[in-house]
């Protein structure tokens, strides 16, 4: 049943069709953060910490909501083309957050890690990655 759920998720995300898409709810288990240092280079990813929250991708409303303690709302400005490699399936979104900052969001399925799903929010100075429950 789980493989069908994941296939359905990526079929909807991959199509990028606003008319057919139903909101997709994902539950997270943990989060890690990386920041650029003073020299402009990426530091090290933090250890994952527990973060149980819900992320909703709503193609019909062109928005993504991360229900963290401080609600994060992202307006999807463009739906990227699904990218598939030998190891990953990547669904990209260009977004603007509720503060007006641009970012890229990626939903990545790690094929060589038992189809583990990760949700990335990438800004120019900081990146967040959430592990999604299977």
N, C-alpha and C positions, 0 to 999 in steps of 0.2 A: 504494500500500500504506500509506503514512504517513497519509493522510486516514482510512482505515478504522481504523487503530490509535487515532487521536485520537478518532474517533467512538465506538469501543468504550470507551475510557477514560472519556469523559464520560457515556456511556450508563450505565455501571456506577456512576460517582460520582453521577450525577443521580438514579438510582433510590434510592440510599441503602439498598438491601436488603442486610442482613447475610447472608441465607441464600444469595443468588446471587453475591455479590461474591467475586472472586478477588483475592489481593494484587496490587497494581499497583506496579511498580518503575519509577522514573524516575531518570535520570542527570542530575546537575547539571553546569554548566560554570563558573558564577561566582556570587558573592554580593555583595550590597550591604547596608549597614546605615544606619539613621537613628535618632537618639535625640532625646528631648526635652531642651531646654536648661533652665537654672535658672529661667527665667520660665515654664516649662511649655509652651513652643511647640516644634513640631517643627523641627529643624535642617535640614541639607541631606543628601540621600542621599550616601553615600560613593561613590567610584569602584568599579566592579565589580572584584573580584579573583578570580583563578582558584580554583575550589573544585570539584574533581571528586569527587563522592560519590554515594551512592545513597540515595534516599528511597523508603520502602515504605509504601503506604497499604493497610491490611488491615482492611476493613470487617467481616469475620467475627469478628475479635478486638477490634474497636473501638479500633484503635491506629494511630498513624503513627510510623514510626521514621526519624530522620534520622541516617544513618551518617557523622557528622562525627568528627573526632578524639576528641571527647568525645560519645559516643552520646547522642542526645536521643530520649526516648520520650514520646509524647503519647497520653494516653487520650482517645478521642473521647467526649464527653458528649452531643453531639447532632449529627445530620447535618442541615445546612441545606438549604433548597430551592435548586435551581440557578436562577441568575439569568442571563438573556440580554438584552443590549442590542445596539444596532447595532454596537458596537465590541468588546464583550467577552462571554465566557461565564465565569461565576463559580460555583465550587462551594465553599460555606463549611462549616467544621467548628468547633464549639465544643470546646475541648480543655483538659486539665490536663496540665502537663508532669511529668517525673519528680521535680521539686522541690515539686510541689503548687501551682504558679502557674497561674492561668487565662490562656488566650490564645485567639485566633481564628486559624485557618489557612484560607487561601484558595488554590485552584488556579484560576488565571486564564489563559484563552486569549485572546490579543490578535488578534481577527479581522482588523483592519486592518494587522497587522504580520506577515502570512504565517502566521497561526495559531501565533505564538510562545507558548510556555507558560511561566508564572512561578508559583512556589510561595512564598507569603507566610506568615510567622509573625509575628503582631501581638500584642505585649504592650502594657500601658498606657504604658510608658516607652521602649520600643525596638521596632523592626520590622526584620525580615530579609526579603530577597527573593532567591530563587535562580532563575537562568535554567536552564531544562530543555533538554537536547539534543532536537533534532527527530528 
